[in-house]
Amino acid sequence: MPYTSVLPNSSRTGFVYISLILLGVVGSQVGIKFPFGVEFALSGAFFLVALVLFGAVRTMAFAGLAALVLYVAGYDIDTLAFIGMELAVVGFLYRRRRRLLLWDSLFWLAVGAPGIVLLFLMRTGVFGTEAMLQYMMSAVNGIVNAFLADILLAYVPWQRLFGRSADRRIPLQRVIVHLALAAVLLSFLLHMKLGSSGLLTEVEREAYARLEKLSIRAENALRGLEGSSRRLPGRVTDVWTNVSLVESLLKEESSDGVIKFALTDERGEMFAWSDRMWAASRQRLYEEAGAVRTALPLPKMLASGDGVERIQVAGFYRVLPGTENYHYATGRWKDGYYVLERFGEAGRAGAVTAFLPNDTFLPGILSSYVWELALMLVVWGIVAGSAVMISRSLIRALDRLNRMTGVDPDTITDWERQAWPHSRVREIRSLMLNFRAMAERLTAQFRELHRMNEHLVQQTKLLEKSEEHLQRLAYYDPLTQLPNRHYFTIEMDKALERADVDATPLALLFIDLDRFKYINDSLGHKIGDMLLVRAGQRLLHCLSKQEGAHLCARLGGDEFVILLEQGTREEAKKLAQRILQHFRERFCIHAHELFVSASTGIALYPDDGNTLTALFKQADTAMYAAKERGGQTYMFFDQIHPDLASGRMLLESLLYKAMERDELTLHYQPIVDCTGKVVAAEVLLRWLHPQQGYISPSQFIPVAEETGLIIPIGEWVLRSACMQHRQWREQGMPPLRLSVNVSLRQFLNQDFVAMVERIVQETQFEPEQLVLEITEGYVHKHVGQANHVLRQLKRRGMNIAIDDFGTGYSSLERLKTLPVHTLKIDRSFVRHLSADPVNASIVQAVIQLSHSLNLTVIAEGVETAEEFHYLESLGCNHFQGYYISHPLPAAEFAARFRQFSNYADGRAIAEAAGGQA
């Protein structure tokens, strides 16, 4: 992992930083411990991880602070002190070459472990096995911590912990070395753990056997001494009062002084020793330890808190001095001993206590530890070197294979001439053979691609020649060579951004040629096209003396636009007047003298709008207002008189705003069958203007068709109706079909089917419940497309209805082939049905024809009971009209739905609904 030196400036990074330091501090006092004072601390691993992640300076500073806190608290800080030195040296070397395990191993073998041994000699003056053990423990401990740190750095997702996304890849060589060293480490640690536990058990067993054997001998000797003497008055017998005699006897039985004896009286107090000097030294070790209660009268001077441990048998203890006076655990074990208490007969002396010092066994045990740790280091080094060599051998072959199979085309052409690498590893050899076979196939394919590429180069040259032409077609009008709508829109957006940043005005002039349609229809398109070219040239001539940035473009047809950046009202007015003046002159085209004027609408930024759409709309509205004044004039948008509100331009403008202000709403008119059950509802669009009230659909629907607003309006109607239907179903309303009208412009839209399907899926609407109404005229004008679209809708499960049947170009042949489900008889045939025999005959024929084609018939405009019953007698399936109900808002429709559905016959439903309407 690279030397990141991440600053802990976020909560996640700070948490990781503090956690590593705290784990390091805890690990310096808590580690892996083995019997006889061999232990390993785990602090170095966490400090090394912090070193790599956060840098040496910050890690050393915090480690120093932690050492100071531990020192004040009375803890041993030797480990942290040497770790601080380790961080300084390894951090310096690591920044130059990132080999953490190598540098740390060298540090502990050459600097850290010798330093700890030197400190050990200065403190204890003991040289030999214990000093070698300190060296081995320190070296192994440091190297193991470096190994653990390397594993943590390699496999813990540190970047993710820091809140970053990074895809780190671990080299194969590193993985192999880690696995090999981990196997060695775990096996040695397990062997040491099991071996030391077994060795401790063996030592305890031997100590107990020796103590028990010699204690029995001492008891027998004392018993013999007592038998040869007479009793004396006092606390004990005469022989017990002769302490020197007793101690002399105990000393003879102490196995050359290795085992120490003490004799206690009935009160548990020792009064005779085989080695008083040794007892005095033990007394000094425990005089500050205090007493502890035990189940047996263990002498107070031997009780040392946690240092006393009973082993297996009652009266057999291992005693270790407290940790306060020891820097090294081996010294504590060295000064410890095993104790065996044997009690005499009741009323006699209390007990014979035997002591066996640990240093009887310790030298040999520590020596075995030294050899085992040394062996571990040697095996560790051999395995590490072997793993590196093996991994390099594998990686060398893979690297060569990687270089040969690179994506460089030159390499592919050289594959046949290059010598492929070999490997004795079966899997790698199989991989190489597969790559070689694939390379041969790729070489052949590459040659074919090279041949095709040469052909493509030739084609590219031809394409480059036409690119300029295509580029011009994309941004310029091919007839007038003026910028087209697309190019003008891009430049207009940029101009608006500049005007917004610089707080400057902007003027948009919308120009339409008067009488152009008449000239084009009368003299032909050729003359009309030439007239458009001349008109564009005159507009450019009008702009030739215009100051500031400007742009003239043709939108299409006879519509032109001019953009004036930093254009004030006065400048726009002067330009409009100049255009009028130039267009008063005649156009001479092929011996024709043509007189064409221009109507100009002007919108100003930011007064009339601050978006491209708004400015286009306002300028277009102003242009139509100029035309209504007779043409050959110009108008600013803010000059439009309020009286024009009923006109087409303002209605169009209000319709744009109606969508933005949610002024459009939906009403629902029920469709019932002969029993009075509501089977469907027609969705009808209504416009409630805040000032003008309801505006008739006959007024605004044609405007929406012309402007293209019918596309977003139609999508909104369908989506809102489907969502309302879903809401009704959630409220418990029975299922019913929704009948939605589709305009011609919607129907001809290439995305119409996809739009309907998308809305049905998004609103979780059942397609079978949707009826799409189209008029006969759509089908008559676009037979092929109509059949294609209707069949797509039918395949998706939707129902199709022909609206206003009989009013357009009715064709029985077309009706037979169309994939429709329903015919709706126009209200013009239903009105005065009983009094008009011609209408009655037509309606009867339509109903019979529909039934023969398995079509459902709906009668629209049913307004009287006579019409309802007459249609019912003719076999009409469904009924719709004011006699049933007026179109209702969604809430009112839902409230009256139960009322409709509960009537038993059509008359009851009609009377109730008609009365409420």
N, C-alpha and C positions, 0 to 999 in steps of 0.2 A: 504493500500500500504506500502511496507517495507521502512525502512529508507535507502534511496539509497545513499545519499551524492554524487551525480554525479558531476564530475568536468566539468565545462563549457569549455572543450577543443576543441570543434568542432563548426562550424558555426551554426548548428541547435541548439545545446545545449546552446551556448552563446546567440542566438536570444531569446530563450525561457526564459533564465535567466534575460536578460535585460528587456524583455517585462513584466514579472511578477513584477519586481521592479518598473518599470515606472507606471504600472497600480496601484500598491500599493500607490505610491506617489500621483498620481492623485486622487485616491479614498479617500485619507486622507483629501482632500479639497472639493471634490464633492461627494455627497451622496444622500440619500433619505430624503427629507425635508417635514415636516408637518407644518401647521400654529402654531403660538404662540411659536416658537423656539424649537420645538421637531425635531431632525434630527439624522440620522444614517450614519456613514461613512462606505465605502466598502473597505477600504484599508487592513484590517486585513486578509481577505480571501486570497488575492494574496501573502501576506508575509508568511502566513502559508503554502501555496502550495510550495513556494520557500524553506521554512524551511524543508519540507519533502523531496523535490527533491534534494536540494543542501546542506543541513546541516545548523545548527544554526549559526556557526561562520561566514560563508560567507554572509548569509542573514542579520544578525545583523550588520555586517560591512557596508553593502550597505545601510541598513535602517538608520544607524547613519549618513552616508554621506548625504543621502537625507534629513534628519532632519536638518543638518547644512545648507544645501543650502536653504531650506525653511525658516529657521530662519533668514538668512542674507537677504532674499527677503522680510521679514516682515510678513510671514505667521505664523499661530498658529501651534506649533509643539507638543502640548500636546498629540494629538492622537498618533503620531509617537513615542513619548517618552514612552508611556505606551505599545505600540506595541513592542518596543524593549525589555521592561521588560517581556512582554508576550512570545516573542521568546526565551528568555533565560530560563524561567521557564518551559514552555511547551516543548521546545526542550530537556531539561534535562530529563523530565519525559517520553517523547515520545520514547527516545532511550531505555528505560527500559521496557516499555510496550506500544504497539502501540494503544493507545486509544485517538486519537486527540480530538474528540468532548468532551469526558469526562474530560480530563485534562484542556482543554481550558475553559470549562464551570466552573469548580471548580476555575480556576484562576480568572476569572472575578467576580464570586460571592464572593470570599473570599479575593482577593488581588486587582485586577484591579479597580472594581467599588468602593470599599471603598477608595482606593487611590485617585481616581478622586473626590470623595465627599470631602475628606480632603483638596485637593487643592482648591476646590470650596469654602469651608469655609474660608480658609486662604485668598483668593482673595476678597471675597464679604462680609464675616461675616454674611451671610444670612443662617439661618437654618430653617428647616421645609419642606414645600411642595417642594420648588425648590431644596433643597438638596436631598430629596427622589427621585425627578424626575431625577436628575443627576445620582443617583445610578441605577435607573431602566433603563435609556437610555443606560448607559455604559454596564450594565450586558447584556441587550438584544442585544445591538450592537455587543458585543464580541461573544456571543453565536451564533448569526446569522451568523457572519463572519466565525466562526469555522464550522458551518453546511455547508455553501457554499463551504468552502475549502475542506471539506470531500467529497462533491458531485463532485467537480472538480477532486479531486484525484482519485475517484472511476470510473468515466465515461469518462474522457478525455483520449484518447490514447497517453499518454506521451511517452511511449517507441517508438512508431512509429514516433512521432515528433523528437525524438533523433536519428532517423535513425536505430532503432533496430527492430527486429522482436520478439514480445513476445505475447503469448496467455494468457492474464490475465483473471482470473475468479473472479467474484464478489460474495461473500457469500449471500445466500438468506436472512439471518437475516439482513444484512446491507441494502439490497434493501427495505425490509419491513419497517425498521426504517426510512429510507430516505423518503419513500412515505408518511408515517404517519406524520412525522415532517414537510414535505413540505406542506401537506394539512393544518396543523395548522398554519404555518407561513403565507401562502398566504391568508388564510381566515382572520387572524387577521390584516395583513397589509391592505387588501382591506377594512375591517371594519373600521380601523383607518383612512384610506384615505377618505372614504365616510363620516364617522362621523365627522372628523375634518373640512372637507369642509362645511358640513351642519352647524356645530357649528360656523364656521367663518361667514357664511352668516347670521345666526341668531344674532350673536353679532353685525354685521354691521347694521342689520335692527333695533335692539334695540337701538344702539348708535344714529342712525339717528333720530329715533323717539324721544328720550329724548332730543337730541340737538335741534331739530326743535321746539319741544314744549316749551322748556325753552327760546330759542332764540326769539320766538314770544312774550312770556311774557315780556322778557327784552325789546324788541322793543316797546311794548305797554306802558311799564312803562316809557321809555325814551320819548315816544311821549307825554305822559301825563305831564311829567316834563317840556317838551318844551312848551306845550300849556299854562301852568300856569305862564310862564315867558315872559317878553318882549324881543324883539330882541335887541342885542347889536351890535355896529359897530365892524368891524374887520374881522378876518378870518372866524369865525363862530359865532353863536348866543351866547348870554350871558351865557345861561345854559351850553353850551359846553366848555366855558372857565373855568367854575367851575369844574375842573377835579376831585377834591375830592368828590364833590357832585355826579358826574356821577359814580365814582368808588364805592361810598357807595351804590348807587342804584343797580349797577351791582352785588355787593357782596350779596345784599339781594335776588336777583333773581338766585343765583348760586347753589341752592339746597344744602345748608349747606357746600358749598365749593367744592363739588364733581365736578361740572362743572365750568369751568373757562370762563370768558367773556373778550373780548377786543373790543375796539371801534376804528375805523379807520376814518380818515378824507378823503376829496375828493381826496387827493394825494396817498391814500393807506397806510399812516403811522399811526401806532397805538399810541394813546395818552392817553388811559385810560384802566386800567386793574381791574378785580375783585380780582385778587391775584397777586400782583407784585412780591412777593417772588418766586412763581412758575414760573412766566414769566422770572425772572432773571435766574433761574436754567435752563430753556429751552434754554435761550440765550447762556449760556455757552456751552451747548451741541452742538449748531449749529454755533457758531461764526467762526469755522474753515471750515465749510462746503461750504461756498460760496453761490451764488445765482443761481437760475435757472429760465428761462423764462417760464411762464405758460399763458394759455389763459385768466385767470382771475388775477386781482391784488393781488395774494397771498402774504402776507407780507414776506419781504426778510428774516427776522429772522426765518421764519418757513420753508423756502425752503431748502431742504437738498438733492439735487441731486436725486439719485435713491430712497431715503427714502420717497418721496412724491408720493402718489398714489391716483388718483381720483377714487371714488367708485360710480358707477351707476348714481348718480345725480350730476349736476353741482354745484360746491361749496362745495361738501362733499368729504373729503380727509382722508386717513389714513397716518399718519406721523410716520416714524421710524427713529431713529438716525442712523448715519453711522456705519459700522461694525468695523471701525478702533479702537475704544476705548472699544470694548467688547470682552471678551474671551468666553462668553456664549450667545447664541442667545436668551435665555429666558430673560436675562437682557435687551437686546435691545428692545424686545417686551414690557417689563415691563415699560420702559421709554418712549414708544411711546404713541400716543393718536390719537383720531379722531377729525377732524376740520370741522365745518360747517360755511360758510360765507353767510350772508344775507345782501343784499345791500338796502340802503334807497332810498328815492326819489331823483331824479336828482337835483343837486344843494345843497343838504343837506349833512349830514355826509355820509361818504363812505359806511361803512358796520358794522354790528354787527357780530363778529366772536366768535363762541362758541367752547370750547375745552373739550373733555372727555378723561381723561387718561385711558390707557389700564389696569392699575392695578385695575380698578374697577371690571373688569371681570376675570382677569388672575388667581387669586388664585383658584377659582372654576374649571376653565378649566384645570389648571395644575394638580389639584387634580384628575380630571377624567382621565387624561393621566396616572398618577401614578397607579391608580387602574386598568386601562386597561392593562398596561404593566405588573403589578404584576399578573393579571389574566392570561396573556399570558405565563408568566414563569411557573405558576402553571400548566396550561393546558399542556404546552410543556413537563414538567417533567412527568405528569401523562401519556400522550400519549406515550412518549419515553419508560417509564417503561412498559406500556401495550404492546407496539409493541415488546419490547424485550421478554416479557413473552410469547406472542402469537407465535412469531417466534421460540423461543426455543422449545415450545411445538410441532410445526410442524417439526422442524429440528430434534428433538429428535427421533421422529418416523421414519423420513427419514434416519437418521444416522443408526438406528438399522436395518432398512431394507437394507441399503447399506452394513452393516457389514455381514448380513446374506446371502446376495446374492453376496458375493465376489467370486473371481475365485479360491479360495483355494479348492483343491479337498477334504480335510478333512471337510470343511464346508458343501460341497454338501452332503456328506454321513450323516451328522448330521441334515439335514433339517427336516427329519421326526420326530426327537426327540425334536427339539427346539420349543419353544412357539413363534409364530409369533406375532409381535406387533399389537396393536389395535389403532384406531383413530376414533374420532367422526366426522372428516372432511370427507365428502362424497367422494371427489376426491382421497384423500390419501387412504381411506379405499378400494376404487375400485382398486387403484394401488396395494395395498398389496394383495388383493384377486387374481389379475392377476399374481403377482409374485409367490404367493403360488401355483397356478395351474401350472405355468411354472416350478416351482421347483420340483413338483412331476414328471413331464415328464422328466426333466433333471436327476433326481435321477435314474429313470429307465434306461435312456440312459447311464448314467455314469456307472451303474453296468454292462451293456453290454460292454461298452468300457473297463472296468476293466478286464472283461473276455478276450476280444480281446487283451488287452495289455499283459496279461500273455502269450498268444499265440505268440504275437510279440516278447516278451523277448526271448522266445525259438528260434524264427527265427533269432533274432539279434545275438544270440550266434553262430548260424551256419554261419551267414554272417561275423561275426568277424573272424571266422576261415579262411574264404576264402578271407578276405580283404587283408591280406598280399600277398596272391597269386596274386590277382588282381592288387595290387600295383606294384608287381614285373613285371607283364605282361605289365603294363602301362609304365614302365620306362626301362625295360630290354628286350632284344631280347630272345625269348623263346628257340631258337636253340643254340646260342653260349653263352648265359648268359651274354653277353656284354651289356652295355648301348645301348638303341635304339636311333633313330633319335630324338624323343621328348626330352628324357633326355639330350642328347648331346646338343640340341639347347638351353635348359635352362641354362646348365652350361657354354656354349659358350657365351651367353649374359652376364652372371655374370663375366666371365673372361675378356670380353671386357671392362666392366665397371671398373674393377680393374686396367686393363692396362691403361685405359684413365686417371684414378685418379693418379696412381703411375708413369705414363709416362714410362712404361716398354714395351719391345717387346713381340710378341706372334707369334707362328708358327702353321700353320694348314697343315697337311699332308693328302692328299686324295689318297687312295690306292685302286687299282682295280686289281683283279687276272687275269693273262693272261691265255688263253686257258680253262678257267673254263666252259664256255658254251659248248665247245666241249666235255669235260669230263662228264659234267652233262647229255648231250644228249646221249652220247655213253654208259656210265655205269649206268645211272639211277639216279633218284633224291636222293635215299638213300645214294649212294656213294658221290654224290655232297654235301649233307647236312653234312656228316661226314668230308668231305674235308674242308668245311667252319668252322666247329668246330675246327679242327686242325689248320687252318690258324689263327683263332682268338687267340688260345693258343700261337702260335709262336709270334704273335704281342705283346701279354702280356709279353712273355719272353724277347722280345727285349726291353721292357720298364722297366724291373725289375731293371736294373742298371741306369736308367735315373734319374737324379737329378731334383728337383723342381716339382711343381704340373703338372700333366699330366692326360690325359683321353683318352681311346680308346673305340670306339663305332662302331657298325655295322649299316650302313644306310639302307641296304636292298640288296638283291641279293648277288653279290660278291664285294660290295663296303664297305670299312672300312675308318674311319677317326681317326686321332690322333691329340689331342690338346696339345701343349706344352706352358704352361704359363711361361713367362719370357724366352721364347725360342729364342735364337739368330739364325742367319743364319747358323753359324758353327755347333751349336747343332742340328739343323734340318738336316743338311747335314750328320752328323755322324749317326743320327738315321736312315735316309734313306739308307745309306750304310750298316748299321747293318741289316736292314730288307732284303735288297737284298742278303746279305750273308746267312742269316738264310733260306731264301726261295730257295736257291740253293740246299739244302738238299732235298732228296726224302721224299714223304709222303707214308707210308705203310698202306693201308686200305683194309682189307679183301683180302689179298694175291695180291693186286694190288699195284704196285710201280708207283706212280704218281709223275710227275715233273711239278710243277706249279711255275711260277715266278710272280713278282708283278711290276706293273707300278705305280709310285708315283708322284703326283703333289704337289708342295709346294707353299703356299702363306704366306707372312709375313705381320704382323701388325706393324706399320701403313703404310708401303711402298706400299703394293698392295691393300689396302682397309682398311676402319675403321668400317665397319659394317659386321654383320654375313653373309648377303646375298652376299655382294661383295667378301668377303674372300672365301666363298664356291664356287662362280662362278670362281674366278681366280684359285683356287686350282684344280677345275674340268677341266678348260681349260688346265692348265699345265699337268694334268694327261693324257688328250687326246693327247697332244703334245708328251708326253713320249711314248704313245702307237704307234704314227705314226713313231717314231724312231725305232720301232721293239719291244717295250716292254722291260721288265727286266732292267729298268733304272728309274731314277728320273729326274725331271726337276723343276726348280724354274719358277714362272710365268714371272719374268723379263728376263728369258733366251729365251723366245719364239721369233723366228726370224720374222721380218716383212714379209718375203716371205710367211708366213702361212696365210696371210690375206685372200686369196681365199679359205682357208680350212674351215672346219666345225666349229672348236673350236673358231677361231677368229670371224667368222661370227656370231656365237652365242653370243659372248661377245659384238660385235658391235650392235647386235639386242637389247640387254638389254639397251645399252646406247642410242639407237635410240629412245626408248620410253621416256627416261628421257629428251632427247634433242629436242623432237618434230620434229624428222626428218621424221616421217610418215605423209603422206598426202592422200587425197582422190581425185580420178578422177571419172567423171560421163560419161557414154556412153549412148546416147539416144536410145530408142526403139520406132519405129514408126509403124503406121498402114498403110494400102494400100493408104490412102489419104494423107499421109505425116505428119499427126498430131503426135506430140510427146506424147505418152501415158505413158511412163515410162522411167526410167534411171537405169542402173545397176551401183552399187557402187563398184569401183575397188580400191584396196589398192596399193599405190606406196611408195617406199622408196628412198628418195634422200639423199645420203651420201655426206657430205661436201667435201670429197676428192675423193671418188670413183664414184660419180655421181649416176645415177639411178641403183639400184640393182634389178635384175629380181625377180618377185614374186616366180618363180619356184625355186629360190635359197633359199630365206629366209622363205617361207611358211612352207616347210618341217621341217626346224630347229625350227620354232615356235611351230609346232605340237609336236615335240619330247620333247621340253623343257617345254611345258605347257604354254609358252608365248601367245599362240593363244587365251587363255581364256581372259586375259585383253585386248589383241589387238582387239579381236572380239567385246568385249563390247565397246571399244573406237570407233570402226568403226560404230557400230549401233548408238551410242549416237551422234557422230559427224554428221552422215548422217541425222538423225532426226532433229537435230538443224539447219542444213543447209536448209533442206526442209521448216522448219518453217520460216527461214529468207527469203527464196524465196517467200513464200506466203505473208509475210508482205510487200515485195517489189512489189506485184501485179502480180506475175507469176501465170498462171493457175495451177490448181491441177494436179499432176501426181504421179504415183506410184514409189516407190524406191525399187529396187531389191537388196537384200543384201545376199552374200554368207555365208553359215554356214558350219564350218569345222566339222569333225567327233568328235573331242575332245569336241568342244562346244556342239554338239548335244547330246553327252552322259553325259554331266554335269547335275547333278540332279537339279541344280538351274537355268537351261537354260530358262525355261518358265517364272519363276519368274523374272529373269533378263530382259527378253524382255518386259514383262508387266510393270516393274518398269520404264524402260527407256521411253517407250511409254507414260506413265502417266506424268513423270517428264518433258518431252519435249512437252507435249500437242499435240502429233502426233496422227493422226487418224489411228486406226489399219487397216482400209480397204485400206489405201494407202501403206501398207507395204507388200512386197513379200519376203519370205525367201526361198532361193535356197539351195536344198540339192541334193547330187548325188545318183545314183542308188545303189552304193556300200554300203552306210550307211544302207539303208533299207534291203538289202540282208543279211548283217551280223547281224542286230539287229531288226528283224521283229516286235516282240512284243513291245519293247520299242519305236520303230519308230512310230508305229500306235498310241500308247498312247500319245506321245509328239505331233504328228501332229494333233491329234483330239483336244488336249488342245489348241493348237494355233488357230485352225480353229474356235473353240467355242468363242475365243476372237476376232474374226473378221479378222484375218490375213490370207493372201493368201500364198499358198505353191506351189513352182515350182520344178519339177524334172529337174536337170541340166544334160547336156551331155547325154541325153537319147539315148540308143542304143549302148553305148560303154562298158557297164558293164553287170550285170546279169539281163537282161531284162526279166520280167515275166508279161504276160498279166493278169494272175489271181491276182497277187499282185497289178498291176496297177489299176485293177477294184475296189479293196478294199481300196486302199490308199485314204485318204481325201485330194487330191491335186486339184489344179485349173489350172495348166499350165504345158505343156511339152516344153522343150527347145531342139531342134534338134542340135546335136553336129556339130561343124564346119567341122569335117572329112567327114560327109555325104553331106554337102552343097558344098564343094570345087569341082570344075569341074563337077557340077551337069549335065549340058547339054551334056557333052561329056561322061559321065559314066552312062549307062542305069541301072546298078545294083543299084547305089546310088539313081538314080531317082525313081526307083521302091520302094526302102526302104522308101524314104522320102514321097512318095505318100501314101504308106500304113500307115505310122505313122500319117500323117495328117488326113486321113480318119478315122483311129482308134480313134484319139483324139476327132474328131468332134462327133463320135458316143457316146463317153463318156462325151460329153459336156465340153471338155477341150480346153483351148486356146493354140495355137501352136505358138512358137517363134523360128525363124530360126537364129542361131548364125553364125557368120563368113561370112556374105554376103559381098562380095568384088567386085562384078562386076554387071553391069546392067543386063546381061543375067541371072545371078543367081537370081537377084531381081524379074525380070518379070516372070521367070519360076516358082519360088516359089509362086508368086502371082496367076499364072494360076492354080496351084495345090490347091489353097484355103488356103494358109498359112495366119495366122491372123496378126502377127507382125514380124518385121525384125530388126536385129541388126548386125552391122559390120562396117568395114572401109568404105564400100560404102556409108553408112549413115554418119558416123563421127568417128574419132578416140576418145578414152576416153579423156575428157577435164577437166581441173581444174574448180572449182565451178564458178569462176567469168566469165571465157570464155564460159562455158556452159550456164550461164544466159544471156550473151550478144548475143549468137547465137540462143537462144530458140525461139525468135520471128521470126527469119529468117526461122527456121525449120517449124514453125506452119503456116507460111503464104503461103507455097507452095501448089499448088492445087493438084499435083499428085506425086506419088513416084519417077518418073523420074526426075522431076525438083529438088526435094529435094536431090536426090542422086547426080545429077550432081553438084549442088552448094556445097554440103558438101564434095563430093569427090575432087572437085577442090581446096577447101581451105585446106583440109587435106594434 
